[in-house]
Amino acid sequence: MKALLFNVNVAKFLAIQALRPVSAAFCYGGPFATIRPADIPEPVLPSSEWVKIKTRLCGVCGSDINLIMLKDSPTASPFTSFPCVPGHEFCGEIVETGRDAGNCARGDMVTVMPFLGCVPRGIKPVCRSCAAGIPGNCENFAEGAFSPGMFTGICRDVSGGFAEYVVAHKSQVFRLPKGVSAESAALTEPLAVGLQAVIDNMPGNKDRALVIGGGVIGAMVVKSIRALGSRCDITVVEPAPHSAEYCKQSGADRVIGGGLIEAAVAHAGGRAYRPLLGERVVMGGFERIYDTVGHADTLNLSLRILAADGTLSVIGIGKNVNLDLTPLWLKLQTVKGCYGYRYNRVKGGGTRQAFETALELIARKKVRVDDMLTHTFAIGDYRAMIEMNLNKSRHGAIKTAIRF
């Protein structure tokens, strides 16, 4: 089958680090390219609890681009294995089922929750995180039946959606509700990311919320806040005009290009004070901040403009950062890491996976996501796809996908 295969070794890593400042194209073309088209065998079912899916659409995540460009932190490298087929935002049709695949049936259109935790890995008893309903924080990503890999697409043994066929464990599979298109289904995963961040840091109606970065995840945060019923005031920081306009359409009260200290004063009732040296610190400010960028400057500014007893959700992943933690203790702030999605308590008792909640919100038309998919590509056009993701503003792109 046709696939895009990612691979890297120490020599290639060092070569790319030297060549990337000359041209980013060295990462996806030429002798040191990290990704290339390949004909690989169709996957077989790892066990009777798995299904095979014919891929319809696979979204391109920022993490896929970072992987290809070798921009990820090496800290997570023990929980990945190569060569691998990337792609974790996909949907398709079940074409084969194991005898113990539960309610999965051939012909079902499905999307897949990609985490490869204890259950897909066949580990019993499951770890503390999986037992608590947090498979994204599984303690066994490098153990069990497969090579290391936190999720489908960065595991040598479980290929992702940049291929014509994929396999998934029954616990990962979610059937599409009636009326949910393939385009919407392929965006369930990023919606679930934004949804979980909001569930973990839910703004009240009178709160002032700030979303740093109005790309795909930032827009999903805005959509989730509104879908969950909060009437809070939302400010988004996003310099790209097309993304800024989309965030306004998604429910933001305003979108600004920068000036976070000024925004905290103007839109969150803060008062700015200037220290002897360094950036101003705000008393008052935003009660809820969602940082989808995660760079040193955005994190440091977030702490300075976050209100007393406020919560900062760190969704984006930047490089190593130096933080001035003075505002953290000065204003009794909370900083929350955000990664993936989990099972959350629901009214009436019990729990529900945020992935399933995201699908339900789409089906009930509480959230629209298919309009984010601005460009699709054939798998053979992967270089153009990568280049568009590196220059979204130039092309007016929000979300791209491979269409089979």
TORDREN-332067 format. One record per residue (C-alpha): residue number from 1; x, y, z. Coordinates in pm, whole numbers, plus 50000, padded with zeros to 5 digits. Example, Ala and Ser with C-alpha at 12.3 -4.5 7.8 and 13.67 -1.06 7.14 Angstrom:
BEGIN
1, 51230, 49550, 50780;
2, 51367, 49894, 50714;
***
This chain:
BEGIN
1, 50000, 50000, 50000;
2, 50104, 50363, 49954;
3, 50233, 50540, 50263;
4, 50458, 50818, 50384;
5, 50740, 50672, 50589;
6, 50931, 50871, 50850;
7, 51277, 50767, 50961;
8, 51573, 50930, 51133;
9, 51907, 50830, 51280;
10, 52185, 51021, 51449;
11, 52372, 51096, 51125;
12, 52058, 51221, 50951;
13, 51962, 51427, 51257;
14, 52299, 51604, 51261;
15, 52289, 51663, 50885;
16, 51942, 51817, 50904;
17, 52040, 52045, 51193;
18, 52324, 52178, 50976;
19, 52123, 52207, 50654;
20, 51785, 52330, 50781;
21, 51905, 52693, 50826;
22, 51998, 52690, 50456;
23, 51661, 52550, 50344;
24, 51378, 52373, 50524;
25, 51331, 52165, 50209;
26, 51623, 51943, 50310;
27, 51392, 51793, 50574;
28, 51149, 51650, 50318;
29, 51354, 51627, 49998;
30, 51700, 51510, 49901;
31, 51930, 51248, 50049;
32, 51868, 51342, 50414;
33, 51490, 51370, 50396;
34, 51314, 51245, 50708;
35, 51001, 51141, 50517;
36, 50952, 50972, 50183;
37, 50681, 50786, 49990;
38, 50697, 50410, 50018;
39, 50511, 50095, 49922;
40, 50472, 49892, 50240;
41, 50265, 49582, 50324;
42, 49909, 49631, 50438;
43, 49887, 49597, 50817;
44, 49753, 49276, 50968;
45, 49537, 49260, 51279;
46, 49766, 49233, 51585;
47, 49500, 49035, 51771;
48, 49134, 48939, 51754;
49, 49042, 49266, 51932;
50, 49162, 49483, 51644;
51, 49009, 49613, 51321;
52, 49151, 49724, 50987;
53, 49038, 50059, 50847;
54, 49060, 50193, 50493;
55, 49170, 50553, 50542;
56, 48944, 50824, 50399;
57, 49105, 51142, 50536;
58, 49401, 51211, 50763;
59, 49458, 51558, 50903;
60, 49805, 51706, 50922;
61, 49887, 51806, 51280;
62, 50148, 52061, 51381;
63, 50318, 51777, 51567;
64, 50350, 51588, 51236;
65, 50527, 51886, 51082;
66, 50753, 51924, 51387;
67, 50839, 51556, 51360;
68, 50929, 51588, 50992;
69, 51133, 51902, 51059;
70, 51305, 51743, 51362;
71, 51193, 52022, 51592;
72, 51060, 51806, 51876;
73, 51232, 51785, 52211;
74, 51440, 51466, 52247;
75, 51284, 51417, 52592;
76, 50999, 51216, 52439;
77, 51226, 51002, 52219;
78, 51213, 50695, 52450;
79, 50841, 50679, 52370;
80, 50870, 50677, 51991;
81, 51010, 50421, 51745;
82, 51115, 50443, 51382;
83, 51063, 50393, 51096;
84, 50697, 50483, 51132;
85, 50403, 50610, 50930;
86, 50279, 50939, 51085;
87, 49921, 51061, 51105;
88, 49689, 51042, 51408;
89, 49388, 51253, 51298;
90, 49206, 51019, 51064;
91, 48878, 50856, 50974;
92, 48781, 50575, 50742;
93, 48579, 50260, 50683;
94, 48626, 49934, 50869;
95, 48713, 49662, 50618;
96, 48813, 49379, 50853;
97, 48734, 49290, 51213;
98, 48875, 49042, 51461;
99, 48633, 48800, 51623;
100, 48660, 48984, 51956;
101, 48631, 49337, 51817;
102, 48310, 49408, 52007;
103, 48053, 49626, 51832;
104, 48285, 49713, 51543;
105, 48149, 49593, 51208;
106, 48265, 49597, 50850;
107, 48133, 49900, 50667;
108, 48126, 50123, 50976;
109, 48266, 50472, 50925;
110, 48483, 50546, 51226;
111, 48745, 50772, 51372;
112, 49020, 50663, 51609;
113, 49141, 50783, 51948;
114, 49512, 50724, 51882;
115, 49672, 50669, 52226;
116, 49852, 50336, 52258;
117, 49804, 50283, 52631;
118, 49786, 49966, 52837;
119, 49469, 49824, 52679;
120, 49585, 49832, 52314;
121, 49925, 49706, 52430;
122, 49767, 49408, 52605;
123, 49904, 49499, 52949;
124, 49720, 49371, 53258;
125, 49668, 49507, 53511;
126, 49663, 49851, 53356;
127, 49878, 50130, 53498;
128, 49752, 50398, 53737;
129, 49692, 50651, 53459;
130, 49493, 50414, 53241;
131, 49295, 50297, 53544;
132, 49214, 50662, 53617;
133, 49085, 50713, 53262;
134, 49389, 50905, 53137;
135, 49530, 50686, 52857;
136, 49723, 50981, 52716;
137, 49945, 50966, 53024;
138, 49997, 50591, 53025;
139, 50305, 50471, 53212;
140, 50367, 50188, 52964;
141, 50417, 50362, 52628;
142, 50744, 50172, 52589;
143, 50614, 49835, 52714;
144, 50382, 49555, 52612;
145, 50302, 49412, 52271;
146, 50448, 49690, 52057;
147, 50758, 49901, 52010;
148, 50764, 50234, 52198;
149, 50504, 50485, 52086;
150, 50268, 50715, 52272;
151, 50014, 50703, 51993;
152, 49937, 50567, 51650;
153, 50171, 50737, 51404;
154, 50489, 50743, 51611;
155, 50510, 50369, 51675;
156, 50704, 50141, 51441;
157, 50446, 49863, 51481;
158, 50121, 50063, 51450;
159, 50117, 50278, 51137;
160, 49929, 50606, 51122;
161, 49690, 50764, 50876;
162, 49944, 50873, 50617;
163, 49875, 50535, 50460;
164, 49591, 50367, 50273;
165, 49511, 50128, 50560;
166, 49553, 50139, 50938;
167, 49468, 49908, 51227;
168, 49314, 50007, 51560;
169, 49219, 49836, 51884;
170, 48846, 49825, 51956;
171, 48896, 50056, 52256;
172, 49028, 50324, 52020;
173, 48743, 50309, 51767;
174, 48447, 50548, 51768;
175, 48166, 50502, 51516;
176, 48059, 50823, 51343;
177, 47715, 50943, 51454;
178, 47458, 51006, 51185;
179, 47524, 51328, 50996;
180, 47895, 51352, 51084;
181, 48097, 51387, 50764;
182, 48442, 51245, 50699;
183, 48577, 51600, 50702;
184, 48436, 51660, 51050;
185, 48545, 51319, 51175;
186, 48906, 51379, 51074;
187, 48901, 51687, 51297;
188, 48759, 51509, 51603;
189, 49106, 51458, 51749;
190, 49214, 51825, 51756;
191, 48867, 51923, 51880;
192, 48908, 51673, 52165;
193, 49242, 51837, 52254;
194, 49083, 52181, 52281;
195, 48779, 52041, 52458;
196, 48985, 51867, 52726;
197, 49188, 52183, 52790;
198, 48866, 52375, 52850;
199, 48710, 52102, 53067;
200, 49024, 52113, 53283;
201, 49018, 52494, 53301;
202, 48653, 52586, 53257;
203, 48583, 52960, 53254;
204, 48281, 53096, 53434;
205, 48044, 53334, 53263;
206, 48208, 53637, 53424;
207, 48568, 53529, 53364;
208, 48802, 53692, 53116;
209, 48976, 53428, 52903;
210, 49283, 53467, 52683;
211, 49383, 53223, 52408;
212, 49740, 53265, 52286;
213, 49760, 53140, 51928;
214, 49461, 53131, 51698;
215, 49563, 52832, 51488;
216, 49379, 52500, 51485;
217, 49402, 52426, 51859;
218, 49339, 52786, 51959;
219, 49024, 52793, 51748;
220, 48918, 52460, 51899;
221, 48957, 52608, 52248;
222, 48730, 52898, 52151;
223, 48475, 52662, 51995;
224, 48482, 52438, 52304;
225, 48427, 52726, 52547;
226, 48118, 52831, 52353;
227, 47992, 52475, 52297;
228, 48009, 52406, 52672;
229, 47794, 52711, 52734;
230, 48029, 52966, 52886;
231, 47948, 53329, 52805;
232, 48287, 53451, 52925;
233, 48476, 53725, 52746;
234, 48734, 53571, 52507;
235, 49041, 53747, 52369;
236, 49258, 53565, 52115;
237, 49614, 53661, 52022;
238, 49676, 53577, 51656;
239, 49869, 53786, 51402;
240, 49763, 53597, 51085;
241, 49456, 53775, 50939;
242, 49280, 53464, 50803;
243, 49318, 53275, 51132;
244, 49214, 53583, 51329;
245, 48895, 53613, 51128;
246, 48819, 53245, 51176;
247, 48857, 53278, 51554;
248, 48607, 53565, 51551;
249, 48364, 53346, 51359;
250, 48422, 53071, 51614;
251, 48308, 53285, 51906;
252, 48596, 53507, 52018;
253, 48494, 53854, 52134;
254, 48809, 54003, 51984;
255, 49136, 53906, 51824;
256, 49454, 54109, 51874;
257, 49791, 54085, 51708;
258, 50002, 54126, 52021;
259, 50047, 54355, 52321;
260, 49946, 54116, 52599;
261, 50016, 54358, 52885;
262, 49801, 54621, 52716;
263, 49530, 54361, 52651;
264, 49521, 54263, 53018;
265, 49465, 54627, 53108;
266, 49215, 54709, 52834;
267, 49011, 54388, 52826;
268, 49061, 54225, 53164;
269, 49055, 54519, 53404;
270, 49418, 54480, 53503;
271, 49662, 54741, 53637;
272, 50020, 54727, 53509;
273, 50316, 54801, 53736;
274, 50673, 54846, 53618;
275, 50954, 54688, 53823;
276, 51305, 54833, 53848;
277, 51410, 54604, 53565;
278, 51219, 54390, 53319;
279, 50864, 54361, 53190;
280, 50560, 54500, 53368;
281, 50349, 54283, 53596;
282, 49969, 54309, 53604;
283, 49747, 54295, 53909;
284, 49405, 54175, 53806;
285, 49407, 54044, 53451;
286, 49277, 53728, 53286;
287, 49133, 53453, 53503;
288, 49192, 53184, 53239;
289, 49474, 53164, 52988;
290, 49528, 52892, 52727;
291, 49875, 52905, 52572;
292, 49884, 52702, 52250;
293, 50234, 52833, 52165;
294, 50435, 52741, 52475;
295, 50741, 52956, 52408;
296, 50943, 53132, 52676;
297, 50803, 53475, 52592;
298, 50437, 53365, 52590;
299, 50473, 53168, 52913;
300, 50648, 53448, 53099;
301, 50396, 53704, 52978;
302, 50108, 53470, 53068;
303, 50220, 53456, 53431;
304, 50250, 53834, 53441;
305, 49898, 53895, 53307;
306, 49721, 53604, 53481;
307, 49496, 53715, 53767;
308, 49539, 53608, 54127;
309, 49415, 53250, 54170;
310, 49399, 53225, 53791;
311, 49488, 52917, 53586;
312, 49727, 52892, 53292;
313, 49680, 52591, 53063;
314, 49997, 52507, 52873;
315, 49886, 52336, 52552;
316, 50171, 52422, 52316;
317, 50513, 52261, 52340;
318, 50815, 52489, 52305;
319, 51184, 52435, 52362;
320, 51347, 52457, 52704;
321, 51238, 52782, 52868;
322, 51355, 53002, 53152;
323, 51069, 53127, 53365;
324, 51047, 53406, 53618;
325, 50818, 53236, 53869;
326, 50768, 53543, 54085;
327, 50409, 53597, 53959;
328, 50329, 53234, 54037;
329, 50373, 53277, 54412;
330, 50285, 53646, 54416;
331, 49939, 53575, 54276;
332, 49885, 53212, 54386;
333, 49849, 53094, 54028;
334, 49799, 52744, 53888;
335, 49983, 52615, 53584;
336, 49830, 52306, 53418;
337, 49990, 52085, 53158;
338, 49753, 51988, 52876;
339, 49809, 51677, 52667;
340, 49542, 51487, 52481;
341, 49210, 51392, 52635;
342, 49069, 51166, 52903;
343, 48754, 51018, 53050;
344, 48564, 51293, 53231;
345, 48284, 51271, 53486;
346, 47941, 51353, 53344;
347, 47615, 51458, 53501;
348, 47417, 51164, 53634;
349, 47728, 50965, 53716;
350, 47979, 50776, 53512;
351, 48245, 50901, 53274;
352, 48279, 50977, 52906;
353, 48588, 51006, 52690;
354, 48638, 51362, 52564;
355, 48686, 51211, 52219;
356, 48329, 51080, 52231;
357, 48201, 51411, 52368;
358, 48369, 51593, 52078;
359, 48193, 51366, 51827;
360, 47861, 51424, 52004;
361, 47905, 51803, 51994;
362, 47972, 51782, 51620;
363, 47669, 51558, 51564;
364, 47444, 51792, 51765;
365, 47579, 52088, 51567;
366, 47707, 52252, 51884;
367, 48041, 52278, 51709;
368, 48130, 52305, 51343;
369, 48479, 52195, 51241;
370, 48459, 52085, 50877;
371, 48496, 52446, 50761;
372, 48847, 52447, 50907;
373, 48961, 52198, 50643;
374, 49077, 52443, 50379;
375, 49308, 52222, 50169;
376, 49340, 51850, 50093;
377, 49617, 51668, 49908;
378, 49681, 51335, 49744;
379, 49950, 51137, 49922;
380, 50188, 51190, 49629;
381, 50169, 51566, 49681;
382, 50318, 51545, 50028;
383, 50591, 51802, 49959;
384, 50336, 52066, 49859;
385, 50137, 51972, 50169;
386, 50438, 52023, 50395;
387, 50529, 52353, 50229;
388, 50175, 52481, 50276;
389, 50185, 52393, 50646;
390, 50513, 52583, 50678;
391, 50353, 52889, 50514;
392, 49987, 52880, 50614;
393, 49941, 53256, 50613;
394, 50061, 53288, 50255;
395, 49808, 53030, 50138;
396, 49522, 53118, 50371;
397, 49534, 52764, 50510;
398, 49386, 52664, 50845;
399, 49380, 52284, 50837;
400, 49515, 52049, 50571;
401, 49465, 51677, 50518;
402, 49561, 51386, 50297;
403, 49258, 51255, 50109;
404, 49249, 50895, 49989;
***
